[in-house]
Amino acid sequence: MPHRPSFGRAGQGFFRSFEGAWRIRRKTSGRGSCLLAAAILPVLAVFSAFDRAHAQPAPSFCELARSPGQPQIPGLRIVYLTPLGDPADAKHWQNILAHQTEGPPGSARSLAAAQNANPTKRGVTLWVETDGTVYWATAESAIPTHGDGANRNDNKYIDNSKTYRSVIKTNSIGVEFVGNYPDVAKPATSEQVRAWLILVRFLQERYDIAAASIYAHNWIDFKDHRYCEGCDLATLARKLGYEPGK
C-alpha cells in the first residue's frame, strides 16, 4: 500500500479513490502500478494547491474580540461559564476596573461560579487565577456589584475630577485577580500579568474602551491602606496604549 501524503481535504478524498485502484492494480505487474501512481500524483498536487488557495484565513485579533460564543485569543486561556453575545448589546461598558480580591490561590473558579449563580452580587464579571486562567463568570448584560460608587476625590493617584461618582458599577467591567492572601500586598503573579496584558486589549477592543479608561480600584475608591489595589495592573495596561480598531 502506498504511503498516504498530506494533500489537503480535496486531495485526501481523491487519494482514497486512488487506494481502491491500487488494491486492484497490485495484482498486476509492478510497471502497471508505477504508471498508475505516476498518473495520479500530479492530479493530487492540483487538489492540494486548490485547498491552499481556498483555505479560510485565521480570524484577526479584532475579529475574535468581537465574536459571540467562546472566542479563544492566542496566548490566553478563557473558561466561559456564560458564552458571549453581541458586543453591541453591552455598550454600557465604558471603563475597565482592575481589582485584587484578597482570595487565596486556587479560588478563582469557585468565586466565578458563585458569581455566575448570582450575577448581581458583590463581585465582578471576570476572575483571573494565579496561573493566568481567566474565568468569564456572567453574561455581558449583567451588572455585578463592585466598587463603592467612585468615592475618591483626593487626586492622590489620578485626577478624580472625571471619576468621582462617575466610574461606577453600571459602566465599568470588573476584573478580579486572586492570590494576595494572606499577604494583601503580594503582587499579581507573572502568569496573571501576562494574561492581563492580553485580556485588557481583548476587553478594550470588544467594548471600544480607551487606555485612559482603565482604572485601579484604589484610584477611584477608598480601600485597604496597606496596599494600592490594582494599581500596578492598571498602570501596565495604560502603558500599552492600545487603541481599539487599529
Steps between C-alpha positions, in 0.01 A plus 500: 500500500642846417581748771217756524642851460332814629319661208221695673133400532425480131820311429440254782158415361651437161779297660244259648381429149860450400545244777208301367656495159832405654349191663383387160826584330728335753421162342632630170859561402711743699528712186120546486487609863777754450327639194175541696681686777683719252170597338312581822760684708499814279121513534531484878746788489236708320246422774754598766564835332123557476458435874777745586360769273151471651592448866327741738747739667516493879281771658683813610528615860232762437264243347548261791447776753162584349386141457205340682525163671830400662782668306850391598775755454851367426709506816196524728283228655143604572249267663151627419238424761269708281554533123532846351232665290509802273733769640256760368265387778760590764561863413467598866861394562706819471776424751711206619564466873784283636447340842698269728255286689712398802401141432744206523662338196268246340181688585422671168283223357280463808463876536404528133249216542341679796480817293343306215232368737420852623625746234412824679660409835819675611773393261596542136457361151845343464726317744869425440674206667866510604591278202349759261177313425210741453146407607221696331229475762193693387312611192623826349166661579525419873625769739683359803544717808857627523664822602326731741377771272832663411522684830860616468548869422843567652705475177748282688570262211322656203290805427162407648309786341363265233474183711330625815155342510543420129707181464240272657372144475249576226767614254815317615581137425696351788790253499606333827845350559517239776804395699592789733399315814610494776744773390285770340808682370607197294506604134329316217695202367697521176241268342219733605683800360559329166133401481389849601696675226318288241163500677489877544554552125225246433260698720608832352442372148171333580347801672697782335663615823798737491813439707423811705181329620682215674501550876627339817251451781705715734521786248128562520386340828642504851622152593762337719771744616758217493523486121379661180251253358536445125738792454792311343265314265317812386827688451641222279180487296501874441865491394406261219314789341276262308256672263190296409444448130861575401 
